[in-house]
Each structure stands twice: as C-alpha cells, then as structure tokens.
C-alpha cells in the first residue's frame, strides 16, 4: 500500500510540474524574450494581419512567387492539420504525385529542371520558404507578369534572401510571403 501511495503522489507531482508549471514557465519566457515569435510572427499590411512568416500561403497569381506544395488535408497550408502526406518515397502514389507536379511546373515554366522543393512538401506541410534555386526558377514568369525585367526581380530576390544560421547551418532561403510583399512594395 505504501508503494501505491508514493507512486500516486509522484504521478500527481510530475503531472503538475510537467503539465502545468513547465509549460507556463516556457510560455512566459517566450513572451518575455521573443514576443514577436510568441505571437505567431504575424505580418500586417495596412493594419490587417495577412499572414505569418512561419506558415506558408497559397499563391496562384502569375504575378507572385509560389511556395512548396502543402501536405495538409482539407485545404492548403492549414495550420490546424499540419503533417506530412505519409506517402512512401518508394511508393507508386508518391512517384505519380511528383510526376504530376513536375508536369504542372513545366506547363508554366518550360522544360528546365524543376527544383526539388517545388514538387515535394515539407514534413509539416506548411513550409513558408523556398530555395534560391526555386525563386530563380520562377523569376522569368513573375517578371513577365509584372512587366519587369528579370534583373529587377532578381534584385528583389537578393534583397529578401535569408542567409544560413551562423553562416553554416542550412542553406540560403527565401520566405515566399516576404518576397511577394517586397515585390508589391517595390513594384506595385
């Protein structure tokens, strides 16, 4: 009986610590030291929230850069249903999905090799960023749709790109929403 009592007390104590105290402390610290990120890294335009730097958005206009495919079930980039497609890389369904996506990109961008991040979704299905290669791949289409030179679009890409963390963790990348907003600001 003594073991059962001490087990129950330990269970309740750990439940309070790990279920309530720890999350409240971590949340409080995040709000104190990283308030912008803790509030969702929301981007405002004209006083209205238009997106987050942490969750991708679906862009379909030729005037904008398009992000990675979303793997969320009911609608693209739904943060409430984050998750991968769970298709096996070796499976026929996955290969067919990639082939279809490659055909879609080539229909609007020609026969140039399609950067891999434009046909594969991230593990969360919400990735807001693309590679520099993926942005450069789309530059001609965006320039033509906006009646700009490709060099003007390339200049915006260079300004918006993010460097690797500490110069060696990861690769240079671009937040698609930030890039599209920069294009709208510079060339409305």
N, C-alpha and C positions, 0 to 999 in steps of 0.2 A: 504493500500500500504506500510505503514511503517513496518508492521509486516512481510510482504513478503520480504522486503529488508533485514531486520535484520535476518530473517530465512535463507535467501540465503547467507549472509555474514558469519553467524555462520556455515552453512553447508560447505562452502569453507574453512574456517579456520580449522575446525575439520578434513576435508579431508586432508589438508596439514600436520597437526600435526600427525594424526594417520596413514595416508597413506604413508607419506614420511619421516618426521622428526624422529618420534619414531622408525621405522624400521632401519633407518640409524644409529641412536644412539646405538640401541641394537646390530646391526651387528658390528659396530665399537668397542664397548666394548667387544664383544665376541672374535673378532680378537686380541684385545689388551691383554685380560686376559686369554683366553682359545684358543690359536692359533691352537693347535693340533686338538681339537674337532671341532673348526670352519671350519677347512679344511677337515672335514669328518672322522677324526680318521683313516686315511688310513695306512695300513700296507704294508711295502715294503720288498721285498726279491730280492737281487741282483740288486738293482736299479729299480725294476719294481713294480708298485702297484699290489698287489694280492688280496686285499680285504679291508674291513673296520671292525672295532670292533663293529660297530653299526648295520650292516646289515648281516644277516645270508647268508650262501652259501650252495649250494647243493653238498654234498659229497656222492659218491656212491661206492667207492672202499672199500673192506673189511678191508684194512689197516688203514682206517680213522674212526673217530667217526662221526656219523650222527647227524644232528640237528633236531629241531622240524619241522613238516610239514609246508610248506609255503602255505598261502591262496591267494597269488597273482595269477591273472587270466592267463595271457598268458605264463609266464614262472616262475619257482620258484625263489623266493627272488628278484623280480623285484621292485626296489625302486620307480619306476615311477607309479606303480599301487598298492601301499600299501593299505591294507584294509582287513577286516575280510571276511569270507565266507558268512556271513549273514544267515547261516542256524540256525534254532531254535533248542535249546538244546532238546526240547521235540519232535522234528520232526523226522519222519522216515528216511529221507535222511541223517540227521546228525548221527543217530544211525547206519545206514548202513555204512557210511563213517568211523566211529570209529571201527566198527567190521572188516572192510576190512583192516584197518591199523594195528589192533591188530594181525590179521592173518598174515600179511606181516612180522611183527616183530617176531612172533613166528616161522615162517618158517626158519628164520636165527638164532634165539636165544633160541629156545626151549620153553617149556611151562611155564616158570617163569612169574609171573605177570609183565606186561609191565607198566613202569612208565607213568603216565598220560600225561606228557609234550611231550612224544614221539609220541602220537597219536592225540593231539589237537594242533591247530595252535594258535598263539598269536593274539591279536586284530589287530595288524598291518600286520600280516602275514610275518614279516621279522625278528623275534626274533633270535639273534645270539647266545643265551645262552641256556644251558640245566641245569637241576638239577644234583646234585651229584649222586642221585639215577640213573638217566638216563645214566650218564657216567659209573657208576659201572656196570650197566646192559649190556653195550656194551664191557666192558673191556676184557672178555674172547675171544670174536670174534677178536678184534684188536690184542690181544696178539698172538693168533694162526696165524693170517695172517702175522704178522711181525716176527714170530719165537722168541717171547719173553716169559718170564714168566708173569703170571698175576700180580705178585708183582711188576715187573718193570713198567708195565702200571699203576698200582695203585699209584706208587710213582710219576709218571708224573702228574696224576690227582690231587694228593695232592698239588703238587708244583704250579699248574696252577689255582686251585680253588680260587674264589674271595669270601671274607667274606661279610656278610651283612654290609650295610652302617651304621656307628656309632654303630655297634655290635647288633642292634635290628631292623633295617628297612630291611625287606625282608629276604631271605634265602641265604645260600651259593649257588654259581652257578659257571658255567664254560663257558667261551667263546669257542665255538667249533673250530673256526679258530685258536685261540691262542693255544688250546690243540693239535690240529693236527700239528701245526708248532713246538711246543715243542717236540712232538714225533719225527718229522723229524730231528730236531737238535740233540736230544739225541741218537736216534737210526736210522740213515739214511738208 
